[in-house]
Amino acid sequence: MNTNDIIIKLNEIFKIIFKDNSIKINETTSAADIEQWDSLTHPILIDAIEKEFKIKFKLKELIAMQNVGDLVKIIKEKSQ
């Protein structure tokens, strides 16, 4: 799965979790860019991503993530 495919899937998840069809994410998107992305919605988002991609994030991976690009990189590594 390439970066673009992952971002397309993630974008759909973001739209559902944040209930906003206008969301358009890219590799530099972070929580600071999406008003609804806070400490309460973050675990819901992560759970949905884990289910969609059939992966599990480690705590240290979650802590290190700064933006969608970091998220994509981890998904690619775990999907191989």
C-alpha positions in Angstrom: 0.0 0.0 0.0 1.5 3.3 -1.0 1.3 6.7 0.9 -1.5 8.1 -1.3 -3.7 5.0 -0.7 -3.1 5.2 3.0 -3.9 9.0 3.1 -7.2 8.4 1.1 -8.3 5.8 3.7 -7.2 7.9 6.6 -9.1 10.9 5.2 -12.3 8.9 5.2 -11.7 7.8 8.8 -11.1 11.5 9.8 -14.3 12.6 8.1 -16.3 10.0 10.0 -14.7 10.4 13.4 -14.8 14.2 13.3 -18.2 14.3 11.5 -16.8 16.8 8.9 -16.9 16.0 5.2 -14.8 19.0 4.4 -11.7 17.6 6.0 -8.7 17.1 3.7 -5.6 15.7 5.3 -2.1 15.5 4.0 1.2 14.4 5.5 1.7 17.7 7.4 -1.8 17.7 9.0 -1.6 17.6 12.8 -4.0 17.9 15.7 -3.4 21.6 15.6 -5.0 21.8 12.2 -8.3 20.1 13.1 -10.3 21.8 15.8 -12.2 18.7 16.9 -9.0 16.6 17.2 -8.4 16.8 21.0 -7.5 14.4 23.8 -11.0 13.0 23.9 -11.3 12.2 20.2 -7.7 11.0 19.7 -8.2 7.5 21.2 -11.4 7.1 19.1 -9.4 8.1 16.0 -6.5 5.7 16.8 -9.0 2.8 17.5 -10.7 3.4 14.1 -7.3 3.5 12.3 -6.2 0.3 14.0 -9.4 -1.5 13.0 -9.3 -0.3 9.4 -5.6 -1.3 8.8 -5.7 -4.3 11.2 -2.7 -3.1 13.1 -1.9 -2.2 16.7 0.2 0.9 17.7 2.7 0.7 20.5 2.6 3.5 23.1 6.0 4.8 22.1 4.8 5.1 18.5 1.7 7.0 19.5 3.8 9.4 21.6 6.3 10.0 18.8 3.6 10.8 16.2 3.6 14.5 15.3 1.5 14.5 12.2 -0.3 12.4 9.6 3.0 11.7 7.8 4.4 10.0 10.9 1.1 8.0 11.1 1.4 6.9 7.4 5.0 5.8 8.0 4.1 3.6 10.9 1.1 2.2 9.0 3.3 1.3 6.0 5.9 -0.4 8.3 3.2 -2.4 10.0 1.4 -3.4 6.8 4.4 -5.1 5.2 
